[in-house]
């Protein structure tokens, strides 16, 4: 039995797996984890995303891997 797709807010996703972005030692390791997991949703703390240039590349790593 294959689980049905998940459609939150009108966006159809093939995976219900959500990955948190906290705790990864580098943007590269986070990107590798996103790719290996097959997730389509990554959670990001507002403090990290609002820091802008101070995020050490984590937000860019998420965008590059999911796009």
C-alpha positions in Angstrom: 0.0 0.0 0.0 1.4 3.4 -1.1 0.5 6.3 1.1 -1.5 9.1 -0.5 0.2 12.4 -1.3 0.0 15.1 1.3 -1.6 18.4 0.2 -1.0 21.2 2.8 -2.4 24.5 1.7 -2.9 23.3 -1.9 0.7 22.2 -2.4 0.9 18.5 -3.3 3.8 16.8 -1.7 4.9 13.2 -2.2 6.5 12.9 1.2 5.2 13.6 4.7 8.7 13.7 6.1 9.7 17.1 7.6 13.4 17.8 8.3 14.5 20.4 10.9 17.4 22.6 10.0 18.8 22.9 13.6 21.9 21.0 14.7 23.8 20.6 11.5 27.5 21.5 11.7 27.7 23.1 8.3 25.5 24.1 5.3 27.1 21.3 3.3 26.1 18.6 5.8 22.5 20.0 5.9 22.3 20.0 2.1 23.5 16.4 2.1 20.9 15.4 4.7 18.1 17.1 2.7 19.2 15.3 -0.5 19.6 11.9 1.2 16.3 12.1 3.1 14.1 12.9 0.1 12.2 15.4 2.1 10.3 18.2 0.4 9.8 20.3 3.6 12.6 21.8 5.8 11.7 23.7 8.9 13.8 26.9 9.6 13.8 28.9 12.8 12.8 32.5 12.3 15.8 33.7 14.2 18.1 31.9 11.7 16.3 33.1 8.6 15.9 36.7 9.8 19.6 36.9 10.6 20.3 37.4 6.9 24.0 37.4 6.3 24.7 35.9 9.7 23.1 32.5 8.8 26.5 31.1 7.6 25.0 29.9 4.4 22.4 27.6 5.8 19.4 29.2 4.1 21.2 29.2 0.8 22.0 25.5 1.2 18.3 24.7 1.8 17.2 26.7 -1.2 19.8 25.1 -3.5 19.0 21.6 -2.4 15.2 21.9 -2.6 15.0 23.9 -5.9 
